[in-house]
Amino acid sequence: MASVTNRNHHFLSSRAHSVSSGMDRILASKPLLFLSGLAVASTLIYGFGFVPIANLFALYITPHLNLYTLPQGGTPGLLRLVLAFSALALIYGLGWRLARNLQGKAAWLVILGGSLGSGLALMLLYPFGATDLFDNILRGRILGIYGGNPFLPGTVRYATDPFYSYIGWKGWPSAYGPGWEFTSSLVARLAGNGVIANVLAYKALPGVFLLASVGVVALILREIAPHQALASTLLLAWNPIVLFETWGNGHNDMAMVFWMLLAALAAVKRRYTLAVLALVGGALFKFIPVLLIPPVLVLALRAQPTLRQRFILLAKTALLSVLLISIAYAPFWTGIKVLNIQSRENLYTSSLPSTIYNILLVANWTKKEAAALVSRAALVLTVIFTLWKSWRVWKVPTFQQAIHSAAQILLFYLLVTCLWFQNWYSLWPVGLVPLLKPGPTRRLAVLVSFLTLSKPLGIGPLLFWPQPKLEQPWLEILFTLGVLGAPWLYSMLMIWKANHERVTA
């Protein structure tokens, strides 16, 4: 019986290897032609798979639409999106395999053309994933049109604005930094008062940052891994979640990622002060790049031959950073409340901290007590992990180690200590994926971007359509497990395998 089983296993393994080899031979015959076909296919999927579900030009007059309330949404729309993302995942993987064997301008044009074509198709999509785009429009208008301060609460003062009925965070001040709000205000001035014009403009803005990010990635890879540049760049340029959340829903995360990549480019050039300033610039869009300053700063200090030069670098970098932050916040400063830190400590969803928070509430803790404990514990764990990864850079002071540590810091924050998790946050580590060597961290970052689609396309609808199915804390426990369970399992497997290899080495 065992002999038969072994023969069957050998046959299936051989068959799978044969199929894989056959696929490789087919793809290798005319790789550029096949890659071009994939670029066209992805654009068509976005245009005919996504847009009919939520056509911007047909639905723009209706605020607060989501996948459940869309006329073409609900379960049929959800299944259509699942199929579309599955096809795009296949195209993404095949495209990467083809790009590994390609070089030259024509191949680069296909990569960039496929990314841009897909993005332009998604421009026609009503942003049903969240109201963030409309909130960004109103805050941009508060500064750019009305000359107000978007960092102060009380958006009701602008209730007569044509976009007020579209926003989801009524009464809330900006959750971003002055860099984003200033950039947003310029777009608001250019877009005028039309709903479609503003939606298209506020989709194009992060889209431009994505294209710029792809360009920066290509420049970095030309320095550190020129033979892998094309395929690695594709990992960002063609990632379906990056394209959907940037060009489709208009999230501004790629604006922040651009500054992270600019910091990486400066670090490659050994311009370490500029690298830290780029991260500070990114934090003036969204605060996340602050987490990456320690490993980059450690890399910078280790590159200095003497203690005196280290002190000079540290003092110069700190002074310029404080100056940049002061200049950015000066027009908006009305006190520490402008930083809007405390209000963020009370936002919880689909995360390990949110689960613990809800369990504490059931255990008769007050909201204030539970929030204080959970948010502080999350902060302490984030700091400890960041310092540990920075210490790894001190021990191995290379650019690759710094990028590896930066990606792991972002992944740890997303999977363990982030209070308010949204699936588009996965764009943060995906932005660094092209710079990582093939391995577990790179795979985890890509997997997180796909697996956390379970929030809008899987566990979310199951638990919340048409209304919540469970009471707390079970609702939050199952929601979090459904969104982050698979990434957690892969992370634990990755850690176990690394420890096993270390013990058996």
N, C-alpha and C positions, 0 to 999 in steps of 0.2 A: 504493500500500500504506500509506504514511504517512498519507494522507488518510483511508483507511478506519479506521486505528487511532485517529486523532484524533477521528473521528466517534463511534467506539465509546466512547472515553474520555469524550467530552462527554455521550453518552447515559447512561452509567453514573453519571457525576457528577450529572447532572440528575435521574436516577432516585433516587439516594441522597438528594439534597437534597429531592426531592418526598416521599419516604418520611418523612424527618426532619420536614419541615414538617407532613405529615399527622399524625404522632405528636404533635407539639406542639399542633396544633389539637384533637385528641381529648382530650389531657390538660388543655388549658386550658378545655375546656367545663365540666367539673365537678371542679376540682382538689382540693377538700377531700374529695369522695366517693372519688376515686381514691386519694388519700393514705391515707384510712381503710382502703380495701381492701388497700393495700400493707402497712399496719401489721398487719392481721389475717393476711394471707398470710405475713408473716415469722414471726409467732408460731406459726402452724401448721407451718411448715417446721422450726422449732426443736423443736416438740413431737412431730411425727410423722416428721421426717427424721433428727434427731439422737438423741433419747431412746431409740427402740427399739434402736439400736445398743448403747447402754450405759445401761440402766435402773438407776438408783441403788438402788431398792428391791429389785431382783432380784439385784444383784451386790455389795452392800455388804459381805458376809461374806468376800469374796475379795480379798486384797491384791495389789498390783503388777500389776494388769491394764493392758494397753495395747491399741492398735488392732489389733495382730497377734494377741494372745492372747485378746481378747474373744470370747465365743461367737458373737456376731453381727458380728464384726470381720473381719480378714483382707482379702483383695482385694474381696469384695462390700461390706463395710463401708466400705472406702476409696473405692470408686466411688460409693457412696451419699453420702458426705460431699463428694466433689468436685462432684457434681450439686447438692447442697444449697447449697454455698458459691457455686456459679455462679449459681443462682437468687437467692440473697441479694445477690450483687454487682449483679445487674440491678435488684432492688428498691431497693437503696441508691442507684444512679444515678438511677433514675426518681423516687424520693422526693425527692432533692435538686433535680431539675428542677422538680417540682411545687411544692416549698416556696419556691422563688424568687419565685413569684407569689402567695404567700399571706401573710396577716397575721391577727391577731386571736386571741382566747383559744381558740376552737375548734381552730384549727390547732395551737396550742401543746399543747393537751390530746392531740391525735392523736400528735404527735411524742413526748411524754413517755409516753403510754399504750402506743405501739408499742414503745418502748425497755423499759419496765417489763414489759409482757406477754411480750416475748421473753426477758427476763432470768428471769422466774418459770418459764417453760417450761424453760429451761436449768438451773434449780435441780434438776430431776429427773434430770440427767445424772450418771452416775458419772464422776469426774474422771480420765479415762484418758490425758490429755495429758502428765502428769508426776506424780510423787509429792509435789510441793511442798506441796500442800494438807495432806497427812497429816504432813509434816515440820513445817509450821506449827502443826498441832494439838498435836503432842507437845511442841514447844518452848513453846507457850502453856501447856500443862499443867505443864511443868517449873517455870515461874515462878508461874503462877496457882494450881496445885493443890499442888505439892510445895515451893514456896518456894525452888527452886534457881536457878542462874545459867545461862541458855541460851547465854551467850557462852563457856562453858567446854566443851572436848571431853569425851567420855565419856558419850554417851547410853545406853551399856550399863547404867549405874546404874539406868536406868528400864526395864529389860527386862521387868518384870512389868506395865508399863502396857498397857492393851488396845490402844493404838495403835502400840506399838513394832514389831510385825510389819508394819505398813503403810508405815513410813518407808523412804526410799531412801538417805538420807545418814547411815547409822549411824556414830556416832563423831564426826561433824562438829559443830562449834558453829554458832551462828546466823550467817548471812551478811548479816543485816539490822542495823538500828540499834535502839537502845533505845526509840524512839518506836513502832516496829512491835511489838516484843516486849511492851511494856507494854499496848498496845491489845489484842494477841492474848491476853494473860493474862486480861483482863477477859472476853473472849468465852469462854475456856475455863471460867471459873468459872460462867458462865451456862448453858453447854451441857451440863454434867454428864459422864456416862461413856458415853452411847450413841453408837454410830458414826454413825447417820443424823443425830442431833441435832447432832453436831459438824460433820459435813460440810455440812449446811444452814447452820449458823451461820457457818462459815468461808467459805462462798460468799456469804452475805448481807453479810458485812463489807466485802469489796471492792466488792460491788454497791452498797452504800450510798455508798461513796466515789465510785463512778461517777455515781450520781444527783446527789450534791453537786457533782461536777465539772461536770455538765451545767448545774446551776443557776448556778455561778460563771461559766461561759462565757456564759450568757445575760445576766448582769449586765454583763460586760465589753462584749459586743457592743451592748448598749443605749447604752453610752457612745461607742463608736468607730465602729460601723456599724449603726445601728438598723434600716435597711431590709434588711440582709442577715442579721439576727439569727436568724430562724427557720431558713433554709436552712443557715447555717453551723453552728448548734447541732446540726442533724441529722447533720452529718458526724462528730460524735463519738457522739451518742446512738444512731445506727442502724448504726454500723460493725460488720459481722459479726464481725470478728476481736476487736474490743474486747469485744463481748458474749460471744462464745464463751470467750475466755480469762479473763474476769472472772467472769461468772455460771456458766459451764460448768466451767472447770477451777479456779476459785478463786484465780488468781494475784493477788498483792497489788500489782501495778504501778500500778493506778489510785489506790491510797492515796497513793503518791508523787506521781503526776500531779496529784492534788487540790492538794497544797501548791505545785506549780509554777504552777498556775492561780491560786491564792490570791495568790502573789507577783505575777502579772500584774495582778490586780485592784488590789492595793496600788499598783503602779507607775502604773496608769491614774489613780488618785486622787492621785498624786504623794506617796505615803507610802512613801518609798524605804527607810527603815530597816525598816519592817514588811515590805517586799518581800524584802529580804535575809534577814530573820529567818524568813520563810515558806520560803525556799529552804533555810535551815539546818534548819528543821523537817522538810522533805522529806528532807534528807540523813540525818536521824535515823530515817527509815524505810528508804530505800535511798540509797546515796551519790551517785547520778547528779546530783541538783540542784546539787551543788558546782560542776559544770561551767558552770552558768548564772549563778553569782554574779558573775564578772567583767563580762559585758556589762551586767547590771543595776546593778552598782556604778558602772560608767563612766557609764551614763545618769543615775544619781543625782548623781554629782560634776559632770557637765556642767550639771545643772539649778541648781546653786548659783552665785550671782552673784559671790561673792568667794572668794579663797583661804582666808580664815579660816573661812568657812562650810563649805567643803569639808573642811577639817581636822576641824572639830567633828563633821560628819556621819560622817566616816570613823572617828573615835575612838569616837563613841557606838555606831555600828553594830558595830564590832569588839568593844567591851566587852560589849555585850548578847549578841552571838553566842557569845563565849567562855563567858559566864555560862550561856546556855541549854544549850550542849554539856556543860558541867561538871555542871549539875544533872541532865541526862538520863543521863549515864554514871556518876554517883557511886554509885548503888546496885549497880552491876555491876562496878566497877573492881577489877581484881586485877593491873593492869599493862598495858603496851602490847599484850600478846597479845589482850586483849579486842577490839581493833579488827580482828583476824583478817585483816590485810592480806597477809601473806606467803603464806598458804595459797592465796589467790585467784590468785596469780601462776603457779600450777602447773596451772590448769584451762584446757583448750583444746578448742574444738570449732567446726566450721563457720565459720571466720573466716580472714581473711588472716593474722593472727598464728599461728593454729593450723597453717596450711599451711606457713609458714616454719619453725615449730618442728619439725614432722615431717620436713621436708627436712633440717634441721640434724642431727636424730637419725640419719638415714640416712647423712649425711656424717661420722658417728662423733663428733659432739659429745655430751657427757654431757647428761643431762636438766637438771642444774643450770646448766650453761653456756648451753644453748639457752634455757631459761626466763629466765635473767637478761638475755640480749641482747634477746630478743623483747619481754619485758614492759617493759624500760626504753625501748626504741625506741618502743613503742606509747605509753608515758607522755609521752615528749618530743614526739612528733608531736601528741598530744592537746593538750598545753599550748600548743604553737606555734599550732595552728589556733584554739584558744580565744582566745588573745591577739590573733591577727589579726582575728577576728570582733569582738572587743571594741574594737579600734582602729577598725573600721568604724562602730561605734556612737559612738565619740568624734568621728568626722568628721561623722556624721549623727545627732545625738542626739535621735531620736524614738522613741516607743514602738513603732511599727511596725518600725523598723530593729532595735530590741532583740529583738523577738519573732522576726523573720526570722533574726537571728544565732543566737538560742537554738535554733531549729529546725534550722539548719544544723550547729550544734555537735553536737546529738544525732544527726543523720544521719551526720555524719562519724565519730563514735565508733562507731556501729553498723556502718557499712559498711567502715571502714578499721582501727580500732584496738582494737575490742572483742575480748578474748581468747576469751571463752566466749559465743558468740552463740546465743540462743534466739529463735524467731520471735515470741514474745509480747513481746519487748523493743520491738517496733515500736509498742507502745502509747505509748511515751514521746513521740516526735514527733507521733503522731496526736492526742495530747492538746492540742497547740498548733495543729493544723490549722485549727480554726474561727476562730482569731485572725489567720491569715495572709491576705494578699490573694491572689486567684486568680493562679496562676503556677507556674513550674517546681518551686519548693520545696514548695509545697502538694501538687502532683500527685505528686511523688516520695515524700512522706511517706505518702500514701494508697496508692500503688502498692507501697511496701515492705511495708505491712501485708498486702496480698493476695499479692504475689509470693513472700514468704518462707514462705507456706503449703506451698511445695514441699518444705520440710524434713520435715514430718510426712506429707504427702500425695503426694509425688512422688519426689524423689531419695533421700529417707531410706529408704522401703520398697524402692526399686529396688536400693540398695546394701547394705542391712542385713537384709532379710527373706529367709530365716529366720536368716541369719548373714552377716557381712561377706563381700562378693564379691571384694575386692581386698586387697592388702597396702599398708602405708604406704610412701611418702607419697602414692601414687596414690589411695588411698581418701579421704584428707583433701582432696587437690586437687580431685577430682571432686565430693566432697560440698560443698565450699565454692563451687565454680563453679555447682553446681546450685541452691544456696540463694541466693547473692548475685550470680550472674552477670548476671541481668536488671537488677537495680537498679544494678549497676556500669555496664552499657551505657547505661542511661537517664541516669545521672549524667554520663557522659562526653559523651553527646549534648547534654545541657543546657549543659555547660561550653563545648563547641565552638560551639554556636549563639549563646551569649552573647558569646563572643569574636568570632565572625564578624559579628554585629550591631554590635559596638563598632568593628570595623575599617572596616566599610562605611558607618557612620553619618557 
